[in-house]
């Protein structure tokens, strides 16, 4: 016997969201940020920067093959990865700062998912029309020529945007003009084509189809943000004490005086994640503030004060309910939590700047060869061997002189070099084998090690660097 009622499904199919076009200060701000961020992303790999004949002239380049990161006049070497770590720490502290002050403003204005989704929706609106036209097209069951033409046109433009996105990304890792020519002629490395196609596909899918699903289900930040916020955080909210009861509510029908909200659904229709801000704070809200623009436009048309939906703080609720004005916005922004984040962010930034300006253009590392620890020569002298890596961070080759400080009886020589001067190529970490020799009988009896300082001097400008090490095998 079959059951008459099937078990309810645990999953509901996604209902596509078609945001209505809106104009206003927050929408204009989002357009500006979209243009600036996309412009930076697409144009930056093509900016040139002259570093000399032996170095790449791309302003921003992640040269993985040579293990370098070029950012205009700054060059980051592998051993200087702490600069990258510091920038990541600053980015995290900046995210904490803005979230504690203004909620999810990163998500609503500058997150790549938001920026590309806005761009894809703009293309969709240009091709298929505004919200009502797109809804009618979506609900049309029959696939006629017009619907197929509009969909294919939209998908082709989305694909081209995704292709440009994937292409721009790989241009950061190689010389952009050369790589572009190789991509067109088919001479580029398979990794370049694979990476570009993966990023094209993810951009096409995330911006065109997944959209708000990425923000709601894939992104971890909505689950973390609550720890950054408190009752003084300015977030987008609905002043229900002013807007209720709504036009179509049972209270109004029973004769209660209507609030300012006329239940026009404008705030819902413009929301890119499809929520109703009048239901209170929700995990899905990305604080894009488009509902503020939509509501302010309606309030202006019906002669009501703006700000029914606005940036507001929970701590001001009681004041506003009693008819008082909210506190000054800077009193919400400048509070101990945000000041602490600002101080930490500034300290990390100042530390990075200090480290950047005091770093030397020459450097060395010393690795004693331990197999064997020392060698006894035929004349009884003791010799230690060291692998010294000399770093020349200049754009041209430089002569480096190696010397030692310690016991005056010790002598230094370089493998393959007649004297103690070696020419280090431009922008290179050059491995040089160095020998230090102690004549027979030198050094105090019973002393098996001697502290030695190895110096390297740039003979072009006199700049010096050193590393301390140990000489083994002295005494008896």
C-alpha positions in Angstrom: 0.0 0.0 0.0 1.5 3.3 -1.0 1.5 6.3 1.2 -0.9 9.0 0.2 1.4 11.9 1.4 5.0 12.0 0.4 7.6 13.2 2.9 8.4 17.0 2.5 11.6 17.9 0.7 14.4 19.1 2.8 15.6 21.3 0.0 13.8 24.1 -1.9 14.7 25.0 -5.5 16.4 28.4 -5.8 14.1 31.2 -6.9 16.1 33.5 -9.2 16.3 37.2 -8.0 15.8 40.0 -10.5 16.6 43.2 -8.7 14.9 46.4 -10.0 17.0 49.3 -11.2 17.3 52.1 -8.6 19.1 55.4 -8.5 20.4 57.4 -5.6 23.6 58.2 -3.7 24.4 54.7 -2.6 23.8 53.2 -6.0 26.0 55.9 -7.5 28.7 55.1 -5.0 28.5 51.5 -5.9 28.9 52.4 -9.6 32.0 54.4 -8.8 33.5 51.6 -6.8 32.7 49.1 -9.5 34.4 51.3 -12.2 37.5 51.9 -10.1 38.0 48.4 -8.9 37.4 46.8 -12.3 39.6 49.4 -13.9 42.4 48.7 -11.5 42.1 44.9 -12.0 42.0 45.0 -15.8 44.5 47.8 -16.5 47.2 47.3 -13.9 49.1 44.4 -15.7 49.6 46.8 -18.7 51.2 49.6 -16.7 55.0 49.8 -17.4 57.7 50.7 -15.0 61.4 51.1 -16.0 63.7 49.2 -13.6 66.7 49.0 -16.0 67.7 46.7 -18.9 68.0 43.5 -16.9 64.7 43.6 -15.0 61.1 43.3 -16.1 59.3 46.5 -16.9 55.8 45.5 -15.8 54.7 47.7 -12.9 53.0 44.9 -10.9 54.3 41.4 -11.5 54.3 38.1 -9.5 57.3 36.5 -11.1 57.0 33.0 -9.7 59.7 31.5 -11.9 62.3 33.9 -10.5 60.6 34.1 -7.1 60.1 37.9 -7.1 57.1 40.2 -6.5 57.4 43.6 -8.3 55.2 46.4 -7.2 56.2 49.6 -9.0 59.5 50.7 -7.3 59.3 47.9 -4.7 60.8 44.4 -5.2 60.0 41.7 -2.7 62.4 38.7 -2.5 61.4 35.3 -1.1 63.1 35.9 2.3 61.1 39.1 2.6 57.7 37.4 2.6 57.0 39.1 5.9 55.9 42.1 3.8 53.2 40.0 2.2 52.2 38.6 5.5 52.0 42.1 7.0 49.8 43.3 4.1 47.5 40.4 4.7 47.3 41.3 8.4 46.5 44.8 7.5 43.8 43.6 5.2 42.3 41.5 8.0 42.4 44.4 10.5 40.9 46.7 7.9 38.1 44.3 7.4 37.5 44.1 11.2 37.6 48.0 11.4 35.1 48.7 8.7 32.8 45.9 9.8 32.8 47.1 13.4 32.0 50.6 12.3 29.6 50.1 9.3 28.7 46.4 9.1 29.3 44.5 5.9 30.3 47.4 3.8 33.1 45.3 2.2 30.5 42.8 1.1 28.1 45.4 -0.2 30.5 47.6 -2.1 34.0 46.1 -2.8 33.8 42.3 -2.6 34.7 40.8 -6.0 31.6 38.7 -5.9 29.5 41.8 -5.4 31.3 43.8 -8.1 31.1 41.1 -10.8 27.5 40.3 -9.9 26.6 44.0 -10.3 28.3 44.0 -13.7 26.5 40.8 -14.8 23.1 42.2 -13.6 23.8 45.4 -15.6 24.5 43.4 -18.7 21.3 41.4 -18.1 19.3 44.5 -17.7 20.7 46.0 -20.9 19.8 42.9 -22.9 16.6 41.6 -21.3 15.1 44.8 -19.7 14.3 45.8 -16.2 12.9 43.7 -13.4 9.4 43.1 -14.8 10.6 42.3 -18.3 13.1 39.8 -16.9 10.5 38.2 -14.7 8.2 37.7 -17.7 11.0 36.2 -19.7 11.8 33.8 -16.8 8.2 32.7 -16.4 7.7 32.2 -20.1 7.7 28.4 -20.6 8.0 28.4 -24.3 11.5 28.8 -25.7 10.8 30.9 -28.8 13.3 32.7 -31.0 13.2 35.9 -29.0 13.9 34.2 -25.7 16.7 32.1 -27.1 18.3 35.2 -28.8 18.2 37.2 -25.6 19.6 34.4 -23.5 22.4 33.5 -25.9 23.4 37.1 -26.3 23.5 37.6 -22.5 25.5 34.4 -22.0 28.0 35.4 -24.7 28.6 38.8 -23.1 28.9 37.1 -19.7 31.4 34.6 -21.2 33.5 37.5 -22.7 33.6 39.2 -19.3 34.7 36.0 -17.7 37.3 35.5 -20.3 38.7 39.0 -19.8 38.7 38.3 -16.0 40.6 35.1 -16.3 43.0 36.6 -18.8 43.7 39.7 -16.6 44.5 37.4 -13.7 47.2 35.4 -15.5 48.7 38.7 -16.9 49.8 39.4 -13.3 52.2 36.4 -13.4 54.0 37.1 -16.7 54.8 39.9 -19.1 51.3 40.9 -20.2 52.0 41.9 -23.9 54.1 38.8 -24.4 51.6 36.5 -22.8 48.7 38.0 -24.7 50.6 37.4 -28.0 51.4 33.8 -27.0 47.7 33.2 -26.0 46.5 34.4 -29.4 49.1 32.4 -31.4 48.7 29.3 -29.3 52.3 29.4 -27.9 51.4 30.0 -24.3 52.0 27.3 -21.6 49.1 24.9 -21.0 48.9 26.2 -17.4 48.0 29.6 -18.7 45.2 28.3 -20.8 43.9 26.0 -18.0 44.0 28.8 -15.4 42.3 31.2 -17.7 39.5 28.8 -18.5 38.9 27.9 -14.9 38.6 31.5 -13.9 36.4 32.2 -16.9 34.1 29.4 -15.8 34.0 30.4 -12.2 33.3 34.1 -13.0 30.6 33.1 -15.5 28.9 30.8 -13.0 29.4 32.8 -9.8 28.4 36.2 -11.3 25.7 34.9 -13.7 23.9 32.1 -11.9 25.1 31.6 -8.3 25.1 35.3 -7.3 23.6 35.7 -3.8 24.1 32.0 -3.2 27.8 32.5 -2.9 27.2 35.3 -0.3 24.7 33.2 1.7 26.1 29.7 1.6 29.7 29.7 0.4 31.2 32.8 2.1 32.2 32.3 5.8 32.2 36.1 6.6 28.4 36.3 7.4 29.0 33.8 10.2 32.0 35.7 11.5 30.8 39.3 11.2 28.7 39.2 14.4 31.8 39.0 16.5 33.0 42.3 15.0 29.7 44.2 15.6 28.0 45.6 18.6 25.0 47.9 19.4 27.0 51.0 18.2 27.7 49.5 14.7 26.0 51.4 12.0 24.0 49.0 9.8 21.1 49.3 7.3 17.9 49.0 9.2 14.2 49.8 9.1 12.6 52.2 11.6 9.6 50.1 12.3 8.4 52.5 15.1 7.9 55.0 12.3 6.8 52.7 9.5 4.3 50.5 11.2 1.5 49.6 10.9 1.8 49.2 7.1 -0.8 50.1 4.6 -2.2 46.6 4.0 -1.9 45.4 7.6 -4.9 44.2 9.7 -4.4 47.1 12.1 -4.9 49.7 9.4 -7.9 47.8 8.1 -9.3 47.9 11.7 -8.9 51.7 11.8 -5.5 52.2 13.3 -3.5 55.2 11.9 -1.1 54.0 9.2 2.6 54.4 9.5 4.9 55.8 6.9 5.5 52.5 5.2 3.0 52.1 2.3 4.0 48.5 1.7 5.2 49.3 -1.9 7.8 46.5 -1.8 10.4 48.8 -3.4 13.0 47.9 -0.8 12.5 44.2 -1.5 12.4 44.5 -5.3 15.9 46.2 -5.4 17.6 43.9 -3.0 20.3 41.7 -4.7 19.9 38.9 -2.1 16.1 39.0 -2.1 15.4 39.8 1.6 12.9 42.1 3.2 14.9 44.5 5.4 11.7 45.3 7.3 12.0 41.9 8.9 15.1 43.0 10.9 18.8 42.2 10.6 19.4 39.0 8.6 22.5 37.0 7.8 21.9 37.4 4.1 22.0 41.2 4.1 25.2 42.5 2.5 24.6 46.2 3.6 24.6 47.4 0.0 22.1 50.2 1.0 20.1 50.0 -2.3 17.0 49.6 -0.2 17.8 53.1 1.3 17.8 54.6 -2.1 14.6 52.9 -3.1 12.7 53.9 0.1 14.0 57.5 0.1 12.7 57.8 -3.5 9.2 56.6 -2.4 9.2 58.8 0.7 10.0 61.9 -1.4 7.2 61.1 -3.8 4.6 60.7 -1.1 5.8 63.7 0.9 7.2 61.8 3.9 10.6 62.3 5.6 13.5 60.3 4.2 15.3 57.8 6.4 12.6 55.2 7.0 15.3 52.7 5.9 18.7 54.1 6.8 22.1 53.4 8.4 21.4 53.3 12.1 22.7 51.9 15.4 20.8 49.7 17.8 21.9 51.9 20.7 19.9 54.8 19.3 16.6 52.9 19.1 15.2 54.0 22.4 16.2 57.6 21.7 14.4 57.6 18.3 11.3 55.8 19.7 10.9 58.6 22.2 11.2 61.3 19.5 14.8 62.3 20.1 17.5 62.7 17.4 20.1 59.9 17.1 23.6 60.6 18.3 26.2 62.0 16.0 27.5 59.4 13.5 31.1 59.9 14.6 30.2 59.0 18.2 29.3 55.6 16.8 32.3 55.2 14.6 35.0 56.5 17.0 34.7 54.2 20.0 37.2 51.9 21.8 36.8 48.9 19.5 37.3 50.9 16.2 40.1 53.0 17.8 41.9 49.8 18.8 41.6 48.3 15.3 42.8 51.6 13.8 45.8 51.7 16.1 46.8 48.1 15.4 46.3 48.6 11.6 48.5 51.8 11.8 51.2 50.0 13.8 51.5 47.2 11.3 51.6 49.7 8.4 54.2 51.8 10.0 56.3 48.7 10.8 56.2 47.6 7.2 57.2 51.1 6.0 60.1 51.2 8.5 61.2 47.7 7.4 60.9 48.8 3.7 63.1 51.9 4.1 65.8 50.4 6.3 66.3 47.2 4.2 69.7 47.0 2.5 70.2 46.6 -1.3 72.8 43.9 -0.6 72.5 40.9 1.7 74.0 37.6 2.4 73.3 34.2 4.1 76.0 31.9 5.4 75.7 28.1 5.5 78.7 26.2 6.9 79.5 23.0 5.1 79.3 20.3 7.8 80.4 17.2 5.8 83.2 17.3 6.9 83.1 20.0 9.6 86.7 21.0 8.8 89.6 19.7 6.8 93.3 19.4 7.8 95.5 20.5 5.0 99.0 19.0 4.2 100.8 21.8 6.0 98.7 21.3 9.1 96.4 24.2 8.6 92.7 23.9 9.3 90.2 24.8 6.6 86.4 25.4 7.0 84.1 25.7 4.0 81.0 27.9 3.8 78.3 28.4 1.1 77.6 32.1 1.0 74.6 33.4 -0.9 75.2 37.0 -2.0 72.1 39.0 -2.9 72.5 41.9 -5.3 69.1 43.8 -5.3 70.3 46.4 -7.8 69.3 46.5 -11.5 72.9 46.1 -12.6 75.8 43.8 -11.7 78.0 44.8 -8.8 81.5 43.8 -7.5 81.2 42.4 -4.0 84.3 42.0 -1.8 84.3 39.4 0.9 86.3 39.8 4.1 86.3 38.4 7.7 86.6 39.9 11.2 87.8 37.8 14.1 91.1 36.1 14.8 93.7 38.0 12.7 95.4 34.7 12.0 92.4 33.5 9.9 92.6 33.9 6.1 89.7 34.0 3.6 89.6 32.9 0.0 86.9 32.4 -2.7 86.5 29.3 -4.9 87.1 30.1 -8.5 88.3 33.7 -7.8 91.9 34.8 -7.5 91.2 37.5 -5.0 88.3 38.2 -2.6 86.1 40.1 -5.0 83.3 38.5 -7.0 81.0 40.1 -9.5 77.3 39.4 -8.7 74.8 39.7 -11.6 71.9 42.1 -11.3 69.0 41.2 -9.2 70.4 37.8 -8.3 71.2 35.7 -5.3 74.6 34.4 -6.2 76.0 31.3 -4.5 79.7 31.6 -3.7 81.8 29.0 -1.9 84.1 30.6 0.7 87.1 29.0 2.5 88.5 30.2 5.8 91.9 28.8 6.8 93.7 28.9 10.2 97.5 28.2 10.1 98.9 25.3 12.1 99.2 26.1 15.8 97.2 29.3 15.7 94.5 29.9 18.3 94.4 29.1 22.0 94.9 25.5 23.1 91.7 23.7 23.9 89.5 26.2 21.9 87.7 24.1 19.3 85.6 26.9 17.8 86.1 30.6 17.0 83.5 33.2 16.3 83.9 34.8 12.9 82.0 37.6 11.2 81.8 37.5 7.4 81.5 40.9 5.7 80.5 41.7 2.1 81.0 45.2 0.7 79.5 46.6 -2.5 82.6 48.3 -4.1 80.4 50.5 -6.2 78.8 52.5 -3.4 80.5 51.2 -0.2 77.3 49.5 1.2 78.1 46.6 3.6 76.4 43.7 5.2 77.5 40.9 7.5 76.6 37.5 9.0 78.1 35.8 12.1 79.3 32.2 11.9 81.7 29.8 13.7 85.1 28.4 12.7 85.6 24.8 13.8 88.7 22.7 14.5 91.0 25.2 16.4 93.3 24.3 19.4 94.1 20.9 20.7 
